Amino acid sequence: MNENIYGGLWRNLLKSKTISLDEESIALLQNILKPKLLKKDNFFLQEGEKSTEIGFITKGIFRSYYIDKIGNDITKYFYKEGGILFSYVAHLCQNESKYYIQALEDSEILVAKISDFEKIVEENYQLLLFYKKMIDSALIMKEEHASSFKLLDSMERYKQFHAMYPSLEKRLKQCHIASYLGITPVSLSRIRKKSNLNK
């Protein structure tokens, strides 16, 4: 991946965060971010590992999931181009991750050590705003998903999924979507037939 492509990928990534960074801020990021390829089914982070790196998705999709006490695979979140990969809670508390973050397609990401990222953020106000927006977006996504199980039925959760992840359904396995929604694949098929979202 040459420097021109690298720069273009990073600028496209910034567009998804609706943050305008000057050349100095972008240069600081490019000094610490390195391109990395992850093949389908490979992991950015696994359960039991420390969260020491942050990744910015330039191509591909990921999911975070955990295995419950009876061995069920539970999908928590999806991340697409423009998304951020890291376990904020595990990093903040200096604990081992309770989740896996897995590539669902052959993917390209830009990776840096979290410690390096936080160091340049402390020295640059634009990057500080970018970091805040990044954390705010992650918290909103988690809050909306958690509250959906208390406030919404399965059809409403399916519609919320479409709103949060537009055009993503065709790139995902049905079992992963069903797990995210807290329903079985059979129930998901019924909901799809009743919904007009895929017509």
Disulfide bonds with the S-S distance in Angstrom:
none
